[in-house]
Amino acid sequence: MQFKSLNYTLLPQGEEGHTSNFSSRRKRWSSRPLWQWAAPCVLAAAVIIIFIVTQLTKSKSSQSSRGSTDSACPQFPALRSVSADKVELQRKIDDELSGDAFFKKSLERMQGAVRIPTESFDDMGEVGQDPRWDIFKDLHAYLAEAFPLVYSKLDIKTPNTYGILIEWKGTNDSLKPYLFMGHQDVVPVPVETEARWKYPPYSAHYDGRFIWGRGASDCKNVVIGVLEALETLLEKDYKPERTILAGFGFDEEISGFHGAAYISKYLEDTLGKDSIELIIDEGGSGIKEMYGAMFALPGVGEKGYYDVKITVETDGGHSSVPPDHTGIGILSQIISAIEAAPYQPELTPINPYFTTLQCGAEYGPKMSSWLRKTIQKSLESKSAAQSVANYLAKEDIRNRYLMQTSQAIDIISGGVKINALPEKVFAVVNHRVAVESRSTDVQYNIQSVLQDKILSKFSLSLNAWGTISGNTSTSSVGQVILENFGETLEPSPVSPFDTDAYKLLSGTIKQVLGEDMIVAPSVMTGNTDTKFYWNLSKNIYRFSPVRDEGRANIHTVDEKVGMKEHVEGVRFYTQIILNGNPS
């Protein structure tokens, strides 16, 4: 066995005296009474405690620092008026909006708008030909009466007859305009559901807290709120430096091709591309409590929209001598195969929901420790991001579709007679395309499912957007056709959340709704009229300034909006107009 050599420190010759001195000092220390040790021990303990407390304080300060450049969820401070004149004007406006007289007037304006049933239907014809558009004449007449200063002092155009475009010309042409959006139309109330309403859907009943009625929270509150902000500022003889625009379509609920499409074209033709500094439309993911903190969630992006029509064509004949699978039977198996192969959730930094979650992890005290750590780890780890996606998708279906393409078979048709085999049947699949994807990804997915699960089972040909495969011989029992159904909308561009425009939006939200509000970018699963405005600005934000507890039942029975929240929304629109002026 070999022993490891020991290391020694040899004292130089002549230093034995040092050793003896050291030994004597040790003896003197060891012989001291215990009480003499108390002072240095207490001092050392105090230094250690102070060091620990200092480090913890620095850590907490770092974590709570809103606006830190290394934060995954940067926060920007609430805005403050600087000039004395603006402070005084703001005080007068706040006093007015807080008063009983304004509340009563605002209630009457809202009720008057909700009582006009401006329904839009999927099968609407052209303006001027379909009489169902005529109801918008009544709304326009009402708005002119309710907002006399807006309609007498500002420039108002009506693109395609019932669109509304308001321009309040600013004094400084070098400043790009702000555009506030909303829509005048509402989804129809089916006759068979009217009896289920607590109050008649167009009564605009006020129960002391909420206005009940179709369109109360989607989105006549936005239209009226913007107009009330303009009217209030005009009453104060305010003159903006920056031009203020307001554009209200009248068919947003049926895709906006008659309304917002015309308004945006006019603006692009007259102002040019990238000519607007900030666009604020309805929407967003709400103002609500999340993980123990209050969040405002403006939408900085929207998923895409894509409908695919699936047609099955087979030979007809008498139903007394049917094949093993009729066209309807084959179509049903196609539908089953599609539903058995759903898209999977995926969480990437491209998706604004990724940042929403980072904000929750940073500022939500009630988020579980595992979820917080995994979300923060996902900044550098794809596997961690996937773990978060899988967990949240199972927790709530609404979370799931913020992270993946949805598919829903919403229309099916086939068969005309009980004793005749159907010769042509079809179904339509609606997709809301994830922000990371495109419509071509959807095409590839459906085509792959049919080739793997259907063509291997049935002697059919497949015509997928002009690409032919499968059995094209005379032995084929029919064909399946895949084609687009209606207009295709790719996912929207994601608006930045570090620009001056976003900082102004965020700062105004905190100024009006509370400085403790966490403002986090979000993504919308549905689509708004902003799809027509992509060329006009990169700063497009969807944000309805209504707290979640102040609205309910959009698009269904007992839709309602809280008046307290509505007035707060008016304050928001007024304040952001004021904040948009440099001086």
PyMOL commands that set and color helices and strands:
alter all, ss='L'
color gray80, all
select helices_A, chain A and resi 16-30+35-64+84-97+100-114+131-146+148-153+191-196+220-235+252-254+260-271+327-339+352-363+369-377+382-395+397-400+439-453+500-513+529-532+548-550+563-579
alter helices_A, ss='H'
color red, helices_A
select strands_A, chain A and resi 155-157+164-168+178-183+205-206+210-212+244-249+278-281+287-290+293-296+299-302+304-314+406-413+424-433+460-464+467-470+478-484+518-519+522-524+540-542+551-552+560-562
alter strands_A, ss='S'
color yellow, strands_A
deselect
rebuild
show_as cartoon
